Structure formats: C-alpha cells, structure tokens
C-alpha cells in the first residue's frame, strides 16, 4: 500500500480491525456499522490488505463473506496482534501502586465450578486493575492454547514433560468410579477396576488426558473395557450415567456436587488406584507480566483453600505447592 508520499506503509490497525470484524459478522455492511464507517471504506481496507499480501482473504458468497484458507491464517494472527496490543496498553497504563493488565486463565472443565467464582471474586476485590478472562476446556486443548499464546497460565494434567512450558505441581487427586444412585457406590468403599469394567462405560474421547489414564489403568488391571458411549463433555458423561447408560470414571472434584445432591453415586478406584496430577502451566520463554504473577498466586491460594476445607474430594496438595510462589 502507498502512503501520501508514495512510500510503502505497513499494515495498520484499522485494516486489522476491519479484517477481524468482517470475519466475525460475515458481512461488510454489518462490519461497517459496528466500526462506525461507511461500507466502501471497509471494502477498501480489505481489498488493500489483499493486494498487499497478494492473496484473497475472503470468498464473496450468497451467505456472506467467508474466509479463505489464507484468510483464516491472517485473521488468527491479526486477532493475536490486537490482543497483545490491548494487553500492552493495560500493563503500561499509569496507575501508581496498582497492578494492571489482562490475564487469560485456563481452567480444567472438572475444576471450573470449584475455582472460577472464588478466583474472579478475589481478583475483582483485591486487584481491580486486572481484567480477568477465564477459558475452560480439557487439558489437551488448554495446553495447545497456552503454546499458541492464547492463555497466560492454565491448569493441566501432567502426563509428560513439555519443553516449551513451565509446570508447577499443585494437586494430586484420585479418580472415582461413577454410577447411577441405584448402584449405591460409597466413598468409604473403593471399587476395583475390574468391577468397573464389568459395566458398560461412558468414556472420554480418545486423545483426552483422562482417557489416557483410564486406558493405562485398564492395561494394568488386565481388564477389557466395554465402551458404550464416547464424548468430549464431562457434563454429558454425567448425564448419560445418571440416565442409566453405564458407569464412568471421573476425578472427584468433577462429581462432588452430583454425589452430594444424590444424582450420582461414586467411589474411589482401587486395584489399581488411579490418580492425576494437576499442574500450573506457564510459558517457559519470555517475560512474565506482574499481573500474571498476581493471578497465579491467587489461583494457587484458591486451590490450597479448596483442598484444606475439604471441597476437593480425595485431593492432596503437592509438597511443592506453597502460597508464596507466583
């Protein structure tokens, strides 16, 4: 693109914002309304960007503007660039004595009900300069998002070391057999894996970290597993078990409330015992902003508090989990 003097001009923020908005709403007209611009201005920004990059970014279809393969790549990078700029503005905003910034935290789906609200409340109360963003998913997705730069820190299952990440051990917890209430599982009576395998199982999908732990336990117990249904949702796992489609295996933190209200019954696994180690993952490279340190310490505190108060069934704090770490 040429500026008024005829020289080259780099991609500008207006172009990136136009690109992302069109991608999100699928319409130049709607994007122009949201950006408070006239439609030709948005069209010009997109076409200029396409000319600069030498590729088509959108297919113009009857259903609207659809990103091309190249467009999807550019849109993803543009979104991250704008996010980083937004984070930088928040961090350098001059507020003496106040930690500021945007911190995006990943929470395991099984632990989100226990941790999300206390963490958000504590940050809002004690650190009003921090904008907290919470994302929940399974461990593999959270790890990918952390590696891609979409998360600042996240809880993960620790199955193997990852060179690109720092992993601080936090909690080790047992996995539980989960059944309909009529089957009468009880916390004080652990269930052998072979007994669990005697029932159809509602299982996490292959590739899920929990599925990896279950498959390894089945191999150690030399048990054949009858998989009734596979799903990528813990909520669906519990619904199907409650409806009588089989048993399942889940971490205690994910079923504590369901057992308490009588919608499920559960007992720790034994022969073999199966546990997962939850770690706090952060990027190994680069500078850690003060706001991320603050949120990491608060998340560690909330986990320590939940375990100490008995809110996290069959969980033990890792010896390296201390409240002074950040």
C-alpha positions as CSV (number, residue, x, y, z in Angstrom):
1,X,0.0,0.0,0.0
2,X,1.2,3.5,-0.8
3,X,1.1,6.4,1.6
4,X,0.6,10.1,0.6
5,X,4.3,10.3,-0.3
6,X,4.3,7.3,-2.4
7,X,6.2,5.1,0.0
8,X,5.4,1.7,1.5
9,X,3.1,1.7,4.5
10,X,2.9,-1.3,6.9
11,X,-0.4,-3.0,7.8
12,X,-2.3,-0.6,10.1
13,X,-4.7,-1.2,13.0
14,X,-7.7,-0.1,11.1
15,X,-7.1,-2.8,8.5
16,X,-6.7,-5.4,11.1
17,X,-9.9,-4.4,12.9
18,X,-11.8,-4.3,9.7
19,X,-10.5,-7.8,8.8
20,X,-11.4,-9.3,12.1
21,X,-14.9,-7.7,12.3
22,X,-15.8,-8.8,8.8
23,X,-14.7,-12.3,9.7
24,X,-16.8,-12.3,12.8
25,X,-20.0,-11.0,11.3
26,X,-19.7,-12.3,7.8
27,X,-20.8,-9.0,6.2
28,X,-19.1,-5.8,5.1
29,X,-22.3,-3.9,5.7
30,X,-22.7,-5.1,9.3
31,X,-18.9,-4.7,10.0
32,X,-19.1,-1.0,8.8
33,X,-22.0,-0.4,11.2
34,X,-20.0,-1.8,14.1
35,X,-16.9,0.1,13.2
36,X,-18.9,3.3,12.6
37,X,-17.6,3.6,9.0
38,X,-19.2,3.7,5.6
39,X,-19.3,0.4,3.7
40,X,-16.9,1.5,0.9
41,X,-14.2,2.3,3.5
42,X,-14.3,-1.2,4.9
43,X,-14.3,-2.8,1.4
44,X,-11.3,-0.6,0.5
45,X,-9.4,-1.7,3.7
46,X,-10.0,-5.4,2.9
47,X,-9.0,-5.1,-0.8
48,X,-5.9,-3.1,0.1
49,X,-4.9,-5.7,2.5
50,X,-5.5,-8.4,-0.1
51,X,-3.3,-6.5,-2.6
52,X,-0.6,-6.0,0.0
53,X,-0.5,-9.7,0.9
54,X,-1.1,-11.0,-2.7
55,X,-3.8,-13.4,-1.6
56,X,-7.6,-13.4,-1.4
57,X,-8.7,-13.2,2.2
58,X,-12.5,-13.8,1.7
59,X,-14.7,-15.6,-0.7
60,X,-17.8,-13.5,-1.5
61,X,-20.7,-15.9,-1.3
62,X,-24.5,-15.5,-1.1
63,X,-24.3,-16.4,2.5
64,X,-21.8,-13.6,3.1
65,X,-18.0,-13.2,3.4
66,X,-16.3,-16.4,4.1
67,X,-12.5,-16.5,5.0
68,X,-10.3,-18.4,2.6
69,X,-7.6,-20.7,4.0
70,X,-5.1,-17.9,3.7
71,X,-7.6,-15.5,5.2
72,X,-8.1,-17.7,8.3
73,X,-4.4,-17.7,8.9
74,X,-4.1,-13.9,8.6
75,X,-7.3,-13.4,10.8
76,X,-5.9,-15.6,13.5
77,X,-2.6,-13.7,13.6
78,X,-4.3,-10.3,13.4
79,X,-6.5,-11.2,16.3
80,X,-3.5,-12.2,18.4
81,X,-1.6,-9.0,17.4
82,X,-4.5,-6.8,18.6
83,X,-4.9,-8.8,21.8
84,X,-1.2,-8.3,22.5
85,X,-1.5,-4.5,21.9
86,X,-4.5,-4.4,24.2
87,X,-2.5,-6.2,26.9
88,X,0.4,-3.9,26.5
89,X,-1.9,-0.8,26.8
90,X,-3.4,-2.3,30.0
91,X,0.1,-3.0,31.5
92,X,1.6,0.4,30.9
93,X,-1.4,2.5,31.8
94,X,-0.1,4.8,34.6
95,X,-1.8,3.9,37.9
96,X,0.7,4.2,40.8
97,X,0.7,1.3,43.2
98,X,-1.9,-0.7,41.1
99,X,-1.1,-3.9,39.1
100,X,-2.8,-3.6,35.8
101,X,-3.2,-5.9,32.8
102,X,-5.3,-8.5,31.0
103,X,-4.7,-12.1,32.2
104,X,-6.3,-15.1,30.5
105,X,-6.5,-18.2,32.6
106,X,-7.3,-21.8,31.5
107,X,-9.3,-24.0,33.9
108,X,-9.9,-27.7,33.6
109,X,-13.6,-28.3,33.0
110,X,-13.7,-30.6,36.0
111,X,-12.4,-27.9,38.4
112,X,-14.1,-24.8,36.9
113,X,-17.2,-24.9,39.1
114,X,-15.0,-25.0,42.2
115,X,-12.4,-22.4,41.2
116,X,-13.9,-19.9,38.7
117,X,-16.1,-17.8,41.0
118,X,-13.7,-17.6,44.0
119,X,-10.9,-16.6,41.7
120,X,-12.9,-14.0,39.9
121,X,-14.2,-12.6,43.2
122,X,-10.8,-12.3,44.8
123,X,-9.3,-10.6,41.8
124,X,-12.2,-8.2,41.5
125,X,-11.9,-7.4,45.2
126,X,-8.1,-7.1,45.6
127,X,-6.8,-6.3,42.1
128,X,-9.3,-4.1,40.3
129,X,-6.7,-3.1,37.7
130,X,-6.6,-6.7,36.4
131,X,-9.0,-7.8,33.7
132,X,-9.5,-11.5,34.2
133,X,-10.5,-13.8,31.3
134,X,-11.4,-17.4,32.1
135,X,-11.5,-20.2,29.5
136,X,-12.5,-23.8,30.3
137,X,-11.6,-26.9,28.3
138,X,-9.9,-30.3,28.6
139,X,-6.2,-30.5,29.3
140,X,-5.0,-31.1,25.7
141,X,-6.9,-28.1,24.4
142,X,-5.6,-25.9,27.2
143,X,-2.0,-26.9,26.6
144,X,-2.4,-26.1,22.9
145,X,-3.9,-22.7,23.7
146,X,-1.0,-22.0,26.1
147,X,1.5,-22.9,23.5
148,X,-0.3,-20.8,20.9
149,X,-0.1,-17.8,23.2
150,X,-3.9,-17.6,23.8
151,X,-3.5,-18.3,27.5
152,X,-1.2,-16.7,30.1
153,X,-1.4,-19.6,32.6
154,X,-3.5,-22.7,32.9
155,X,-4.2,-25.8,34.9
156,X,-3.2,-29.0,33.2
157,X,-3.0,-32.8,33.7
158,X,0.7,-33.7,33.9
159,X,1.3,-36.7,31.7
160,X,4.7,-35.8,30.4
161,X,7.2,-33.0,30.5
162,X,6.8,-30.3,27.9
163,X,9.9,-28.4,26.9
164,X,8.1,-25.2,26.0
165,X,6.2,-24.9,29.3
166,X,7.0,-24.5,33.0
167,X,4.8,-26.9,35.1
168,X,4.4,-26.4,38.8
169,X,2.8,-29.4,40.6
170,X,-0.3,-28.4,42.6
171,X,-2.7,-31.2,43.5
172,X,-2.8,-35.0,43.2
173,X,-6.3,-36.5,43.3
174,X,-7.8,-39.9,42.9
175,X,-10.1,-40.9,40.1
176,X,-13.5,-42.2,41.0
177,X,-15.9,-44.8,39.6
178,X,-19.2,-43.0,39.0
179,X,-22.6,-44.8,38.7
180,X,-26.3,-44.1,39.0
181,X,-27.6,-43.6,42.5
182,X,-29.3,-47.0,42.5
183,X,-26.0,-48.8,42.3
184,X,-25.1,-47.4,45.7
185,X,-21.4,-46.6,45.3
186,X,-20.0,-45.0,48.5
187,X,-16.9,-43.0,49.2
188,X,-15.7,-45.3,52.0
189,X,-15.8,-48.4,49.8
190,X,-13.3,-48.2,47.0
191,X,-14.2,-50.2,43.8
192,X,-11.7,-52.5,42.0
193,X,-11.2,-51.5,38.4
194,X,-12.2,-55.0,37.3
195,X,-15.7,-54.4,38.8
196,X,-16.0,-51.1,37.0
197,X,-15.0,-52.8,33.7
198,X,-17.9,-55.2,34.2
199,X,-20.3,-52.4,33.3
200,X,-20.7,-50.6,30.0
201,X,-18.6,-47.4,30.3
202,X,-19.3,-43.8,29.2
203,X,-15.8,-42.8,28.3
204,X,-13.9,-39.6,27.3
205,X,-13.0,-39.5,23.7
206,X,-9.6,-40.9,22.6
207,X,-6.8,-38.4,23.0
208,X,-8.3,-36.9,26.1
209,X,-5.8,-37.0,29.0
210,X,-8.3,-38.6,31.3
211,X,-8.9,-41.3,28.7
212,X,-5.2,-42.0,28.6
213,X,-5.2,-42.5,32.4
214,X,-8.2,-44.9,32.2
215,X,-6.7,-46.9,29.3
216,X,-3.4,-47.3,31.3
217,X,-5.4,-48.5,34.4
218,X,-7.3,-51.0,32.3
219,X,-4.0,-52.4,30.9
220,X,-2.6,-52.7,34.5
221,X,-5.7,-54.4,35.7
222,X,-5.8,-56.6,32.5
223,X,-9.4,-55.7,32.1
224,X,-11.4,-55.5,28.9
225,X,-13.5,-52.3,28.7
226,X,-16.9,-52.2,27.2
227,X,-17.3,-48.7,25.8
228,X,-20.9,-47.8,25.5
229,X,-20.6,-44.1,24.5
230,X,-17.7,-41.7,24.0
231,X,-18.0,-38.0,24.5
232,X,-15.8,-34.9,24.8
233,X,-18.0,-33.4,27.5
234,X,-17.9,-34.2,31.2
235,X,-21.4,-32.8,31.6
236,X,-22.6,-35.3,29.0
237,X,-20.7,-38.1,30.7
238,X,-22.6,-37.5,34.0
239,X,-26.0,-37.1,32.2
240,X,-25.6,-40.4,30.5
241,X,-24.6,-42.2,33.6
242,X,-27.5,-40.7,35.6
243,X,-29.8,-41.9,32.8
244,X,-28.5,-45.5,33.1
245,X,-26.3,-45.8,30.0
246,X,-23.4,-47.2,32.1
247,X,-20.7,-46.2,34.6
248,X,-17.9,-43.8,34.1
249,X,-14.6,-42.7,35.7
250,X,-14.0,-39.1,36.7
251,X,-11.9,-37.0,39.1
252,X,-13.6,-36.5,42.5
253,X,-13.8,-32.7,42.1
254,X,-16.0,-33.1,39.0
255,X,-18.7,-35.1,40.7
256,X,-18.7,-33.9,44.4
257,X,-21.8,-31.8,43.9
258,X,-23.6,-34.5,42.0
259,X,-22.9,-37.1,44.7
260,X,-24.0,-34.6,47.4
261,X,-27.3,-33.9,45.8
262,X,-28.0,-37.6,45.1
263,X,-28.0,-37.5,41.3
264,X,-24.9,-39.9,41.1
265,X,-23.1,-42.3,43.4
266,X,-19.3,-42.7,43.4
267,X,-16.4,-44.4,45.0
268,X,-12.6,-44.2,44.6
269,X,-11.0,-46.6,42.2
270,X,-8.6,-49.3,43.5
271,X,-6.7,-52.3,42.2
272,X,-5.1,-50.3,40.7
273,X,-5.6,-46.9,42.3
274,X,-5.6,-44.2,39.6
275,X,-4.8,-40.6,40.2
276,X,-4.0,-37.5,38.2
277,X,-1.5,-34.7,39.0
278,X,-2.8,-31.2,38.3
279,X,-0.1,-28.6,37.5
280,X,0.0,-24.9,36.8
281,X,1.4,-24.4,33.3
282,X,3.0,-21.2,32.1
283,X,5.2,-20.4,29.1
284,X,8.9,-21.1,29.6
285,X,10.0,-18.3,27.3
286,X,9.5,-14.5,27.6
287,X,8.9,-12.1,30.4
288,X,6.1,-12.8,32.9
289,X,3.9,-9.7,33.5
290,X,3.2,-8.7,37.1
291,X,-0.5,-9.2,36.6
292,X,0.1,-12.8,35.6
293,X,2.2,-13.4,38.7
294,X,-0.6,-12.0,40.9
295,X,-3.3,-14.2,39.3
296,X,-1.0,-17.3,39.5
297,X,-0.6,-16.7,43.2
298,X,-4.3,-16.2,43.8
299,X,-5.2,-19.3,41.8
300,X,-2.7,-21.3,43.9
301,X,-4.2,-19.9,47.1
302,X,-7.8,-20.8,45.9
303,X,-6.7,-24.4,45.2
304,X,-4.9,-24.6,48.6
305,X,-8.1,-23.3,50.3
306,X,-10.4,-25.7,48.5
307,X,-8.3,-28.7,49.4
308,X,-7.8,-27.5,53.0
309,X,-11.6,-27.0,53.5
310,X,-12.4,-30.4,52.1
311,X,-14.1,-29.1,49.0
312,X,-11.8,-31.1,46.7
313,X,-12.5,-34.8,47.3
314,X,-9.6,-37.2,47.8
315,X,-7.1,-34.4,46.8
316,X,-3.7,-33.9,48.4
317,X,-1.6,-30.8,47.9
318,X,1.7,-31.5,46.3
319,X,4.7,-30.8,48.6
320,X,5.9,-28.1,46.3
321,X,2.6,-26.2,46.4
322,X,3.3,-23.1,48.5
323,X,1.3,-19.8,48.7
324,X,4.5,-17.8,48.3
325,X,5.1,-19.0,44.8
326,X,3.9,-16.8,41.9
